[in-house]
Amino acid sequence: MPRVAIIGGGPAGLMAAEQMVATTETTAGPRVDGLEAVIFDAMPSFGRKFLMAGKGGMNITHAEPLPDFIGRYGERQEVLGPLLESFGPQALRQWIAGLGITTFVGSSGRVFPAEMKAAPLLRAWLHRLRGLGVHFHVRHRWLGWATDGALRFATPAGEIQFAADAVILALGGGSWAKLGSDGAWAPLLRERGVSVAPLKPANCGFDVGWSAHFSTRFAGQPVKPVIGSAGGRRLPGEFTITAGGIEGGLVYALAAPLRDALGRDGSSELHLDLAPGRTLARLRADLARPRGHDSLANHLRRRAGIEGVKAGLLREFLPISMLTAPDRLAEAIKDFRLPVKAPRPIDEAISTAGGVRFEGMDEQLMLQNLPGVFCAGEMLDWEAPTGGYLLTACLTTGRVAGLGARAWLAGKS
Ligand SMILES: Cc1cc2nc3c(=O)[nH]c(=O)nc-3n(C[C@H](O)[C@H](O)[C@H](O)COP(=O)(O)OP(=O)(O)OC[C@H]3O[C@@H](n4cnc5c(N)ncnc54)[C@H](O)[C@@H]3O)c2cc1C
């Protein structure tokens, strides 16, 4: 009886497993008679990061037009585009509906499951997979391959080996290790000649290194509204001051160019328009009006609408000679340059860039160096902003790898 091992029980692995046991020819290609699908995870339960993604409101995909959607994958849009054309946001919503969960489009175009939670979806999905005959093993940490090619797992009862005819790796990225995905798979694959791009934080915060005074006063405060730009991207939004740096939606959206500039040039600046509602000309004119007995803080508030943390940022970085020169101050408010020192550690990031390179895989996501071994999900070398793009690509690549493994086994039998 052919056996397929799926390692990693996050959204990518579960979607891959579903393809192995799906009963209809139309959704999963030719059936493989007697195929046994076994899914392993190192953690005591499946889908822990998926559940965490559901905590603040699970954003599972996005309703924008498909070409725009595909464009969010940046350098990887060419390779992910065809996969998303065959199973994209719309198909994903239908698939969720098949689990008895409705989805809705939020005001920003983001798509959420009803109640915005992941738990009901995961529950229904695991129930369906069990019903279709998938075997589940928790607390099985994959350790690599034995000399005879069997898979090695550390389990509470000691090491075991499992011989599989095909393997799907869906081991996640390298962030939030306590939820299971720790990136420990990277050296195991490199040892086997698989090309793996270094794992890097994506959708992450950055260290700035505030003065003690600024940090004590403003940590936890939002900076809004602003327009941020980096690497040619310009976005309205907001972010939050942390004890040592910055985090939040706008920072995550611009994290890739900020991180890449640090890696390339050793320095990086987040450009901010701190007064998005006012033109430079107006700011110049208003700030040039006589200050009289007004303090600088009052003058900034009355003439430029700048106060609180925004005023704090100006004081933190600008010399007094600039703060008192209306023209230069107006320019600094419209193009404030916030130097960032380093991305926050990968474990804190929402997602991971880098991973198994597409160049070393075929179109079914099978590793050229390891025939019969497929990869899916965040462990692949792509990155995308938050907004449902992460989960969509994990589910889509899980589906492709599952279908690929099934077709590969069908070809062998
Ligand atoms: C706080 C937070 C919020 C998020 N919110 C969103 C959101 O709203 N929308 C969105 O699109 N994305 C979101 N994401 C990202 C999304 O959750 C991930 O991209 C997605 O879960 C990745 O799926 P995956 O199946 O590739 O990997 P994972 O979900 O990480 O699953 C990998 C699995 O592999 C297992 N594993 C790892 N190594 C081994 C091993 N050696 N042996 C056995 N098992 C192993 C792990 O235990 C884990 O269960 C969020 C992430 C975080 C951290």
The ligand as a Gaussian input file, in Angstrom:
#p B3LYP/6-31G(d) Opt

LIG

0 1
 C        0.923000      36.322000      15.384000
 C        0.698000      35.897000      13.966000
 C       -0.411000      36.351000      13.270000
 C       -0.623000      35.965000      11.940000
 N       -1.726000      36.428000      11.285000
 C       -1.933000      36.087000       9.997000
 C       -3.076000      36.510000       9.296000
 O       -3.995000      37.151000       9.858000
 N       -3.196000      36.189000       7.967000
 C       -2.243000      35.449000       7.321000
 O       -2.374000      35.208000       6.121000
 N       -1.166000      34.959000       7.979000
 C       -0.991000      35.269000       9.284000
 N        0.106000      34.777000       9.950000
 C        1.051000      33.903000       9.232000
 C        0.529000      32.464000       9.100000
 O        0.024000      32.011000      10.338000
 C        1.661000      31.555000       8.616000
 O        2.203000      32.086000       7.423000
 C        1.174000      30.122000       8.365000
 O        0.686000      29.533000       9.559000
 C        2.289000      29.252000       7.804000
 O        1.734000      27.998000       7.487000
 P        2.657000      26.701000       7.280000
 O        1.716000      25.549000       7.229000
 O        3.589000      26.925000       6.172000
 O        3.537000      26.634000       8.606000
 P        3.099000      26.552000      10.148000
 O        1.722000      27.041000      10.355000
 O        4.213000      27.232000      10.896000
 O        3.105000      25.005000      10.460000
 C        4.303000      24.263000      10.410000
 C        4.117000      23.041000      11.287000
 O        5.294000      22.236000      11.173000
 C        5.595000      21.713000      12.446000
 N        7.033000      21.406000      12.467000
 C        8.085000      22.251000      12.324000
 N        9.239000      21.578000      12.406000
 C        8.921000      20.277000      12.600000
 C        9.687000      19.078000      12.729000
 N       11.033000      19.073000      12.696000
 N        9.027000      17.904000      12.895000
 C        7.661000      17.858000      12.915000
 N        6.898000      18.960000      12.806000
 C        7.525000      20.150000      12.649000
 C        5.200000      22.807000      13.410000
 O        4.964000      22.292000      14.719000
 C        3.955000      23.383000      12.756000
 O        2.765000      22.789000      13.254000
 C        0.322000      35.129000      11.293000
 C        1.437000      34.660000      11.985000
 C        1.631000      35.039000      13.311000
 C        2.848000      34.536000      14.057000

